[in-house]
Amino acid sequence: MKKNIFLLIIALFCCAAVNGQGRSALRINEVMVVNDSNAVDDFGQRHAWIELFNSLHAPMEISSVYITNDPQNPKKYPVPLGDVNTRIPKRQHVIFWADGKPSRGTFHLNFLLEEGKDNWIGVYDANGITLIDSVTVPASLGRGMSYARSVDGAGEWQMRDDEGDNYITPSSNNIIRDQNDKIALFKARDKNGFAMTIMAMSIVFSALLILCLCFLAISKIGESIARRNKMEAHGISVADTDAHAATGHDTGEEIAAIAMALRDHFDAHDQESTILTINKVRRSYSPWSSKIYGMRHLPK
């Protein structure tokens, strides 16, 4: 019992450590201070918003972290527990609305961002001491513009006005891609598709070979287990079998061959007579099996 409790404590400690390490990969990805023509919240209204990004290749739970705009008050807005939407999938985004109305839901902050001033934003871990990420949005950021990283979770900060390639991308990648770079490179180097065909066939046949080897190994293991169980049922140990085999006794195939040779030599088979007996088969009559009752009788 004590051992199970000890293992449970270790598992909980490891989970907490992994979770804490994962939250260090949370990033402030994009901020809009004055939202006059951009995204709307779940109440259909436009407010300033802060986009967070999970830079891990695994889901991240952000409940109990703190979001603030005051370095002197790191625990200004705690992200509530119990909301399934606080679990961010891998390499995905979530938006918090800086509308000063936390009663509207988990993703509505209890502070506002001020136009024409430098707005400092910070994200603290659950202890309220460890600063995960922060950014200072410059006062020169215009209306309807966002302050975003050049690459999701990394890169330098830049102002975006939604003109040309300076897309404003709430809840989306900061770089909009219309094709997969790896696929395009592979297509350029293998125009006829021969390499793709060879790779695909190699993968298929390799998988089949591995599958056959697995089935063969499983059958051998099953055969060995069944043989061992039979030996134990008859009171024979493996050591006795090995010792018997080491004495040089004939195998079962050799014994069978000797027996067949002796049978052919002595012609030891039954002698049968050549008289055939034919008896007439007598069947008992029954009206149930008679066919005459099933025929139509014409009147005389």
N, C-alpha and C positions, 0 to 999 in steps of 0.2 A: 504494500500500500504506500509506504513512504517512498519507494522507488518510483512509482507512478506519479506521485505528487511532484517529486523532484524533476522528472522528465517533463511534466506539464509546465512547471515554472520556467524551465530552460526554453521550451517551445514558445511560450508567451514572450519571454525576453528577446528571443531571436526575431519573432514577428514584429515586436515593437522597434527593434533596431533596424530591421529592413524597411519598416514604414517610415521611420525618421530619416533614414538615408534617402528614401525615395522622394520625400517632400523637398529635399534640398535641390531637386531638379525642377521645381515649380518656378515658372518665369512670368513676369509681367511682359506681355507681348505687344499690346497696342492700347492707346488711351485716346479718348475724345473728350474734350472739355466742354465744348459748346456744340450740341447736336441739334441742328435746325432742319436737317433734311436727310438724316441717315436712319439707322435702325430704330425700331420701336420696341418697347418692352411688352410684357404679356398683358398690359392694360391698354395697349395701343398708344402710348405716349412716348415722346422723345426726351431722353435725359442723357447726361454725361455717362460714359461707360468705361469700364476697365476690363480688358481681356487678359485672362491668365492662360498659360499654355503648359501642358504636360510634355516635357521634353524627353521623357522616358519611353522605352519601347515596351511598356507594361502599364496597366491601369494604375491610377493614383487616387487615393482617398484624401480629400482636402478638408474634411470637416474638422473643426476645432483649431484651424489656423486663424490668424488675425490679419485683417486688412485695415490700414490706417492711412490718414493724411497728416498725422501729427507725430513727429519723432519722439515727443515727450509723452505720448499716450499710445504705446505700441499695441495695447489691447482694445483699441477703440471699437472695432467691429469683429466679434468672433463668428466664424462661419458655423452655423448650428449643426448639431448632430441629428441623425435620423432621417436625413433627406437622401434618397437614392441618387439624386442628380449631382451630388457632390463627389461622386466617383467618376473621375475623368478618364475616358479610354486613352489608350496609348496614342501619343502624338496628336492629341485633340485639344480643343479650346473650350473655355467657358467664359461668359460675360457677367459681370456684376454692374448693376446700375447705381450710379452715385446720385440718388434722388433724395436722400435724407428721409426715406420712408421705409424703415426696416419691417414695419408691420405688414407690408405687401408680400413678403416672402423671403426665402433664403437668400436670393440673389439681389436684394435691394439693400444698399448700404445705408448707414445712419449718418452719412456726411455728404457734403456737396463739394464740387470742384469749382473754383472761382475763376471767372474769365479775366484776362488781363494781368494775372499774377502767376508767379512760379508755383506750381502745384507739386509738392513732394508726395509720393505714394510708396508705401512699404508693405511687404508681406512678411509676417513673423510666424515662427513655428508655434506649436501648441504650448510651449513653455513661456511664450511672450517675451523671450530674451533673444533668441537666435533669429537674426535677420536673414530671411531666405533670399529676397530680392527687393530692389528699390529702384526708383527712377524719379527724376525731376523734370516735369513737363514745363518747357519754357513759356514765359508770358507772351512771347511773340506768336504763339500758335493761334491762327485765325479761326474764325467761326466756320464750322463744317469741316475743319481739318483734323487729322489724327496724327498722333506721335507714335510711330511704330518701329519695330526692329526691321532691319533689312532682310533677315532670315528668321524663321520661326525659332524662338528661344535663344537666338544668338545674333551676331552681327551688330552693326552700329545703329543708333537711333536716327530716324529721319522724319521730316514732316511730309505728310501726304495730303494732297488736295483732290484726289480722285480724277486727276487730269492725266491723260496718256497712260504711262505704265505705273503711275503713283496711285495704285488702287487702295481704297479704304476697305479693309476686309474683316469686319466683325464676325467672329465665330468661323473663320476660314483661314487658309494659309496666306501668309504675307506675300508669298510668291505664287502667282497663279500659273500652273503648268498645264499645257495642252497636250503633252506627250511624255512618255517615259523615256528618259535619257538612255537607259541601258538597252531598251528595246530598239531605239533608233540607231544606236551604235552597232548592235548586233545585225540589224537589217542592212546597214551600210557595208559591213564586212562580209556578210553572207547573203548576197543578192538572190541566189538561186535556191537557197534553203537546204543545201546538202549537209552542212554542219548541223543544222537543227534536226534533220532527219536522223543522222548518225547518233546524235546525242539522245534523241527520244528513244530510238531502238535500243541503244546501249542501256538506258535506264530501265526499260521494260524487261529486257532479257536478264539484266542483273537482278532485278527484283524477283523474277521467276526462279532464277538459280538459287537465290537466298531462301526463297520460300520452299523449294524442293529440299534444300539442305536442312532446313528447320523441321520439315515433316519427317525426313529420314532420321534425324537425331531424336525426335519425339518417339518414333516407332521403336528405335533401338532402346531408348530408356524404358519405354513401356514393356518391351520384351524382357529386359533385364529384371524389372520389378516383378513381373509375373513369374518368371523363373525362380526368383528368390523366394517369393511367397509360396510357391509349390514346394520348394525344398524345405522351407520352415514347417509347412503342413505335414510333411512326411518325416520330420525330425532329422533332416540332413543339413549339415552346415556347409558353408562355402569352403572351409578349410579341408573338410573330408573330401569334397568333390575335387579340389585341386590335388590333394594327395593321391586320389584314385586315378586321376588323369596322368599324374607323373609316373605311375608304376608301369606304364606302357601297355595297358589293356587295349584290346581292339575296340574300335568305335562301333556305333550301331550300324553304319553302312557295311562295314566288313562282316559283322555277324549275319546280317541279312543276306549278303552275297554267299556266305558259307552255307546257310540254310537252304537257299535256292539250289545250290549245287548238289547238296545231299538229296534233295527231293528229286531232282532230275536223275541222279545216279540210281537210286533205289526204286524209282517210279512208284513212289508211295502215294497212290491215289485209289479211290474206291473203284471196285470192279462192278459194272452194272450189266444186267441181262439185256439181250437184244429182242425180247418178246414184247410186242405191242398188244395191248388189251383195249378193245373198243366196246363200250357198254351203251345201250340205248338209254337216253335220258327220259325219265317219266315225270311229267308235270301234272300236278293236281289241278282238276278243273274247278273254275269258279266263275259264276255269272258276272262278277265284277270285272273280270279280265277278258270276257268273251266279246268278240267284235260283232257277233250276229245281232246283238241287242242294240247296237248303234246304227244298223242299216234300216232303210225305209222298206216296209212291207206293203206291196200293192194288193188291193182286194181281188179275190178270185172272181 
